Amino acid sequence: MPRPGNEAGRCAEVGRASGKTPPCRVARWARRDEPRDVEFERDLELRPPAGTRASASRPVLPGLARDVAGLLRGHGAAALAPAALLGAGADAILLLRDHIGAVIVLGIALAVAFELYVGYVELIVAADRSGEHPAVLSLLRAAVPFAWPLLLASVVAVTLPLAATGLLVVPGLWLLTRWSLFAPAVVHERLPPRAALRRSARLVDGAFWAVAASVTISVLIEHAVIHGAAHGGEALTGSLPLGLVITAVATTAVSGPAAFTVSVVYERRAGVA
Protein backbone atom coordinates (compact mmCIF):
# COMPACT_ATOMS: atom_id res chain seq x y z
CA MET A 1 0.00 0.00 0.00
CA PRO A 2 1.32 3.51 -0.74
CA ARG A 3 2.42 5.52 2.24
CA PRO A 4 0.24 8.50 3.20
CA GLY A 5 1.49 11.69 1.62
CA ASN A 6 3.81 9.80 -0.72
CA GLU A 7 3.01 10.97 -4.24
CA ALA A 8 5.07 8.23 -5.84
CA GLY A 9 3.09 5.61 -3.92
CA ARG A 10 -0.22 7.14 -5.00
CA CYS A 11 0.98 7.13 -8.61
CA ALA A 12 1.95 3.47 -8.35
CA GLU A 13 -1.53 2.65 -7.02
CA VAL A 14 -3.13 4.53 -9.91
CA GLY A 15 -0.89 2.64 -12.32
CA ARG A 16 -1.94 -0.72 -10.92
CA ALA A 17 -5.60 0.22 -11.15
CA SER A 18 -5.34 1.49 -14.73
CA GLY A 19 -2.90 -1.08 -16.08
CA LYS A 20 -0.48 1.68 -17.11
CA THR A 21 2.85 2.84 -15.80
CA PRO A 22 2.33 6.39 -14.48
CA PRO A 23 5.22 8.73 -15.26
CA CYS A 24 4.47 11.10 -12.31
CA ARG A 25 6.90 13.97 -12.63
CA VAL A 26 7.49 15.38 -9.15
CA ALA A 27 9.32 18.58 -8.25
CA ARG A 28 12.02 16.67 -6.35
CA TRP A 29 13.92 19.83 -5.44
CA ALA A 30 11.13 20.46 -2.92
CA ARG A 31 11.02 16.89 -1.61
CA ARG A 32 14.59 15.88 -0.88
CA ASP A 33 13.56 14.29 2.43
CA GLU A 34 10.87 12.12 0.87
CA PRO A 35 11.71 8.42 1.30
CA ARG A 36 12.16 6.38 -1.86
CA ASP A 37 9.21 4.24 -2.82
CA VAL A 38 10.91 0.97 -3.75
CA GLU A 39 7.67 -0.60 -4.99
CA PHE A 40 7.06 2.30 -7.36
CA GLU A 41 10.60 2.13 -8.72
CA ARG A 42 10.31 -1.63 -9.20
CA ASP A 43 7.09 -1.07 -11.15
CA LEU A 44 8.85 1.40 -13.43
CA GLU A 45 11.86 -0.85 -13.90
CA LEU A 46 10.17 -4.21 -14.47
CA ARG A 47 6.64 -3.57 -15.69
CA PRO A 48 6.06 -3.22 -19.42
CA PRO A 49 4.44 0.15 -20.12
CA ALA A 50 1.06 -1.24 -21.09
CA GLY A 51 -0.98 1.22 -23.08
CA THR A 52 1.59 4.00 -22.92
CA ARG A 53 2.81 3.61 -26.47
CA ALA A 54 -0.32 5.00 -28.06
CA SER A 55 -2.66 6.46 -25.48
CA ALA A 56 -0.51 8.09 -22.79
CA SER A 57 2.16 9.68 -24.98
CA ARG A 58 2.02 12.74 -27.21
CA PRO A 59 3.58 13.21 -30.66
CA VAL A 60 7.23 14.14 -30.26
CA LEU A 61 7.90 16.69 -32.99
CA PRO A 62 4.84 18.99 -33.38
CA GLY A 63 5.43 22.16 -31.35
CA LEU A 64 8.70 20.85 -29.87
CA ALA A 65 10.75 23.87 -30.93
CA ARG A 66 8.08 26.18 -29.51
CA ASP A 67 8.11 24.43 -26.14
CA VAL A 68 11.91 24.47 -25.92
CA ALA A 69 11.96 28.16 -26.89
CA GLY A 70 9.40 28.87 -24.18
CA LEU A 71 11.62 27.26 -21.55
CA LEU A 72 14.60 29.25 -22.80
CA ARG A 73 12.63 32.50 -22.61
CA GLY A 74 11.44 31.75 -19.09
CA HIS A 75 14.65 30.29 -17.68
CA GLY A 76 17.38 31.32 -20.09
CA ALA A 77 19.62 33.06 -17.57
CA ALA A 78 19.38 30.21 -15.05
CA ALA A 79 20.09 27.55 -17.69
CA LEU A 80 22.70 29.30 -19.82
CA ALA A 81 25.05 30.91 -17.30
CA PRO A 82 26.33 27.58 -15.85
CA ALA A 83 26.79 26.29 -19.41
CA ALA A 84 29.24 29.10 -20.10
CA LEU A 85 31.37 27.95 -17.16
CA LEU A 86 31.35 24.39 -18.53
CA GLY A 87 32.53 25.70 -21.88
CA ALA A 88 35.41 27.62 -20.35
CA GLY A 89 36.35 24.49 -18.41
CA ALA A 90 36.42 22.43 -21.60
CA ASP A 91 38.83 24.92 -23.14
CA ALA A 92 40.96 24.88 -19.99
CA ILE A 93 41.66 21.17 -20.55
CA LEU A 94 43.47 22.07 -23.76
CA LEU A 95 45.59 24.62 -21.94
CA LEU A 96 46.77 21.86 -19.61
CA ARG A 97 47.37 19.27 -22.31
CA ASP A 98 51.06 18.99 -21.41
CA HIS A 99 50.16 18.12 -17.79
CA ILE A 100 48.53 14.70 -17.95
CA GLY A 101 47.63 14.51 -14.26
CA ALA A 102 45.91 17.89 -14.31
CA VAL A 103 44.03 16.97 -17.50
CA ILE A 104 42.71 13.78 -15.90
CA VAL A 105 41.61 15.55 -12.72
CA LEU A 106 39.97 18.41 -14.63
CA GLY A 107 38.35 15.99 -17.07
CA ILE A 108 36.72 14.03 -14.27
CA ALA A 109 35.61 17.24 -12.56
CA LEU A 110 34.09 18.50 -15.81
CA ALA A 111 32.29 15.22 -16.42
CA VAL A 112 30.71 15.41 -12.96
CA ALA A 113 29.93 19.11 -13.42
CA PHE A 114 28.24 18.45 -16.76
CA GLU A 115 25.98 15.79 -15.27
CA LEU A 116 25.24 18.12 -12.36
CA TYR A 117 24.16 20.64 -14.99
CA VAL A 118 21.94 18.04 -16.69
CA GLY A 119 20.19 17.27 -13.40
CA TYR A 120 19.93 20.99 -12.64
CA VAL A 121 18.18 21.68 -15.96
CA GLU A 122 15.75 18.82 -15.37
CA LEU A 123 14.84 20.38 -12.03
CA ILE A 124 14.35 23.76 -13.73
CA VAL A 125 11.76 22.12 -15.98
CA ALA A 126 10.09 20.38 -13.02
CA ALA A 127 9.84 23.69 -11.17
CA ASP A 128 8.45 25.37 -14.29
CA ARG A 129 5.75 22.73 -14.67
CA SER A 130 4.76 23.02 -11.01
CA GLY A 131 4.58 26.83 -11.25
CA GLU A 132 7.21 27.32 -8.57
CA HIS A 133 10.33 29.49 -8.65
CA PRO A 134 13.09 28.10 -6.43
CA ALA A 135 16.43 29.87 -6.21
CA VAL A 136 19.26 28.75 -8.48
CA LEU A 137 21.35 27.60 -5.52
CA SER A 138 18.44 25.52 -4.22
CA LEU A 139 18.18 23.76 -7.56
CA LEU A 140 21.92 23.18 -7.74
CA ARG A 141 21.96 21.67 -4.25
CA ALA A 142 19.01 19.46 -5.12
CA ALA A 143 20.78 18.29 -8.28
CA VAL A 144 23.92 17.15 -6.45
CA PRO A 145 22.62 13.66 -5.46
CA PHE A 146 21.79 12.95 -9.11
CA ALA A 147 25.25 13.78 -10.47
CA TRP A 148 26.87 10.39 -9.89
CA PRO A 149 23.93 8.26 -11.12
CA LEU A 150 23.74 10.48 -14.20
CA LEU A 151 27.48 10.14 -14.75
CA LEU A 152 27.35 6.35 -14.53
CA ALA A 153 24.39 6.17 -16.89
CA SER A 154 25.95 8.62 -19.35
CA VAL A 155 29.06 6.45 -19.71
CA VAL A 156 26.82 3.74 -21.15
CA ALA A 157 24.20 5.94 -22.82
CA VAL A 158 26.41 8.61 -24.40
CA THR A 159 30.14 7.86 -24.25
CA LEU A 160 29.98 4.28 -25.52
CA PRO A 161 27.50 4.99 -28.36
CA LEU A 162 29.55 8.01 -29.50
CA ALA A 163 32.68 5.86 -29.49
CA ALA A 164 30.83 3.15 -31.41
CA THR A 165 29.62 5.73 -33.91
CA GLY A 166 33.22 6.41 -34.85
CA LEU A 167 33.61 2.76 -35.85
CA LEU A 168 30.13 1.61 -36.79
CA VAL A 169 27.83 4.56 -37.39
CA VAL A 170 24.44 2.83 -37.41
CA PRO A 171 24.81 0.77 -34.18
CA GLY A 172 26.24 3.77 -32.34
CA LEU A 173 23.41 6.10 -33.34
CA TRP A 174 20.83 3.39 -32.58
CA LEU A 175 22.16 2.98 -29.02
CA LEU A 176 22.45 6.74 -28.54
CA THR A 177 18.79 7.15 -29.48
CA ARG A 178 17.50 4.22 -27.41
CA TRP A 179 19.17 5.49 -24.26
CA SER A 180 18.77 9.23 -24.90
CA LEU A 181 16.04 9.80 -22.28
CA PHE A 182 17.91 8.33 -19.32
CA ALA A 183 18.54 11.67 -17.56
CA PRO A 184 14.88 12.61 -16.92
CA ALA A 185 14.23 9.05 -15.75
CA VAL A 186 17.05 9.35 -13.19
CA VAL A 187 15.94 12.75 -11.91
CA HIS A 188 12.15 12.63 -12.04
CA GLU A 189 11.52 8.93 -11.44
CA ARG A 190 14.56 8.51 -9.17
CA LEU A 191 15.69 5.39 -10.99
CA PRO A 192 19.19 3.93 -10.69
CA PRO A 193 21.31 4.03 -13.87
CA ARG A 194 20.50 0.56 -15.20
CA ALA A 195 16.76 0.97 -14.68
CA ALA A 196 16.89 4.46 -16.23
CA LEU A 197 18.45 3.04 -19.39
CA ARG A 198 15.70 0.43 -19.62
CA ARG A 199 13.05 3.07 -19.00
CA SER A 200 14.53 5.23 -21.77
CA ALA A 201 14.48 2.34 -24.22
CA ARG A 202 10.80 1.70 -23.48
CA LEU A 203 9.92 5.37 -23.92
CA VAL A 204 11.75 5.54 -27.25
CA ASP A 205 10.03 2.39 -28.48
CA GLY A 206 7.38 3.37 -31.00
CA ALA A 207 8.88 6.82 -31.70
CA PHE A 208 12.47 5.97 -32.61
CA TRP A 209 12.82 8.21 -35.64
CA ALA A 210 11.13 11.18 -33.98
CA VAL A 211 13.44 10.88 -30.96
CA ALA A 212 16.44 10.49 -33.26
CA ALA A 213 15.45 13.59 -35.23
CA SER A 214 15.10 15.66 -32.07
CA VAL A 215 17.15 14.37 -29.14
CA THR A 216 19.92 12.45 -30.91
CA ILE A 217 20.61 15.23 -33.40
CA SER A 218 20.64 17.86 -30.64
CA VAL A 219 23.13 15.78 -28.61
CA LEU A 220 25.37 15.27 -31.65
CA ILE A 221 25.29 18.99 -32.44
CA GLU A 222 26.05 19.84 -28.82
CA HIS A 223 29.11 17.61 -28.69
CA ALA A 224 30.36 18.69 -32.10
CA VAL A 225 30.04 22.40 -31.29
CA ILE A 226 31.68 22.13 -27.86
CA HIS A 227 34.61 20.04 -29.10
CA GLY A 228 35.02 22.14 -32.23
CA ALA A 229 35.06 25.39 -30.27
CA ALA A 230 37.43 24.02 -27.63
CA HIS A 231 39.90 22.82 -30.24
CA GLY A 232 39.53 25.65 -32.73
CA GLY A 233 38.68 28.78 -30.77
CA GLU A 234 42.25 29.79 -29.92
CA ALA A 235 43.59 28.73 -33.32
CA LEU A 236 40.91 30.73 -35.09
CA THR A 237 41.43 33.94 -33.12
CA GLY A 238 45.09 33.66 -32.23
CA SER A 239 44.18 34.71 -28.70
CA LEU A 240 43.81 32.56 -25.61
CA PRO A 241 41.24 34.83 -23.89
CA LEU A 242 39.16 35.05 -27.08
CA GLY A 243 39.38 31.29 -27.47
CA LEU A 244 37.98 30.83 -23.96
CA VAL A 245 35.17 33.27 -24.72
CA ILE A 246 34.30 31.51 -27.99
CA THR A 247 34.11 28.12 -26.27
CA ALA A 248 31.99 29.53 -23.44
CA VAL A 249 29.59 31.19 -25.88
CA ALA A 250 29.37 28.07 -28.06
CA THR A 251 28.63 25.84 -25.06
CA THR A 252 26.01 28.28 -23.84
CA ALA A 253 24.34 28.32 -27.24
CA VAL A 254 23.93 24.53 -27.49
CA SER A 255 23.83 23.00 -23.99
CA GLY A 256 20.65 24.66 -22.71
CA PRO A 257 18.55 23.94 -25.83
CA ALA A 258 19.84 20.36 -25.97
CA ALA A 259 19.01 19.69 -22.31
CA PHE A 260 15.54 21.24 -22.63
CA THR A 261 14.90 19.19 -25.78
CA VAL A 262 15.63 15.97 -23.89
CA SER A 263 13.31 17.01 -21.07
CA VAL A 264 10.39 18.00 -23.30
CA VAL A 265 10.67 14.83 -25.41
CA TYR A 266 10.68 12.79 -22.20
CA GLU A 267 7.50 14.58 -21.09
CA ARG A 268 5.78 13.78 -24.35
CA ARG A 269 6.78 10.11 -24.45
CA ALA A 270 6.02 9.58 -20.76
CA GLY A 271 2.70 11.43 -21.00
CA VAL A 272 3.61 13.89 -18.24
CA ALA A 273 2.72 17.18 -19.86
Secondary structure, DSSP 8 states (H G I E B T S, - for coil): ---TT-HHHHHHHHHHHHTS-------GGG-TTS---HHHHHHHHHS--TTIIIII---SSTTHHHHHHHHHHHHHHHHHHHHHHHHHHHHHHHHTTT-HHHHHHHHHHHHHHHHHHHHHHHHHHHHHHHT----HHHHHHHHHHHHHHHHHHHIIIIIHHHHHHHH-HHHHHHHHHHTTTHHHHHHHS---HHHHHHHHHHHHTT-HHHHIIIIIHHHHHHHHHHHHHHHHHHHHHS-HHHHHHHHHHHHHHHHHHHHHHHHHHHHHHHT--
